[in-house]
């Protein structure tokens, strides 16, 4: 149960960073880095969810 909660927190964090990169911070010089961070967070959430579903976590 705690792992699913952690996955949801990661997804919320990544979504917020992505929202910022397409919203208020879209003209910032490091917007590509923000989008990369969001992508890494989405990948980590996917990896954790897949590990849980396949019984490896």
C-alpha positions as CSV (number, residue, x, y, z in Angstrom):
1,X,0.0,0.0,0.0
2,X,2.8,2.4,0.8
3,X,4.4,1.8,-2.5
4,X,1.3,2.8,-4.4
5,X,1.1,6.0,-2.3
6,X,4.7,6.7,-3.2
7,X,4.0,6.1,-6.9
8,X,1.0,8.6,-6.7
9,X,3.3,11.2,-5.0
10,X,5.9,10.8,-7.8
11,X,3.2,11.2,-10.4
12,X,1.8,14.3,-8.8
13,X,5.3,15.8,-8.5
14,X,6.1,15.0,-12.2
15,X,2.7,16.5,-13.3
16,X,3.3,19.7,-11.3
17,X,6.8,20.1,-12.8
18,X,5.4,19.5,-16.3
19,X,2.6,22.0,-15.6
20,X,5.2,24.6,-14.6
21,X,7.4,23.9,-17.7
22,X,4.4,24.4,-20.0
23,X,2.9,27.2,-18.0
24,X,4.5,29.9,-15.9
25,X,8.1,28.8,-16.6
26,X,7.8,28.1,-20.3
27,X,10.2,31.0,-21.2
28,X,12.8,30.0,-18.6
29,X,16.2,29.1,-20.1
30,X,16.3,25.8,-18.3
31,X,12.8,24.6,-19.3
32,X,14.3,21.6,-21.1
33,X,15.9,20.4,-17.8
34,X,12.5,20.7,-16.0
35,X,10.9,18.6,-18.7
36,X,13.7,16.0,-18.4
37,X,13.2,15.9,-14.6
38,X,9.5,15.3,-15.1
39,X,10.2,12.5,-17.6
40,X,12.6,10.8,-15.2
41,X,10.0,11.0,-12.5
42,X,7.4,9.4,-14.8
43,X,9.8,6.7,-15.7
44,X,10.6,6.0,-12.0
45,X,6.8,5.8,-11.2
46,X,6.3,3.4,-14.2
47,X,9.2,1.3,-13.1
48,X,8.0,1.1,-9.5
49,X,4.4,0.2,-10.6
50,X,5.6,-2.4,-13.0
51,X,7.8,-4.0,-10.3
52,X,4.9,-4.1,-7.9
53,X,2.6,-5.6,-10.5
54,X,5.1,-8.3,-11.5
55,X,5.8,-9.2,-7.9
56,X,9.4,-7.9,-7.8
57,X,8.7,-5.2,-5.1
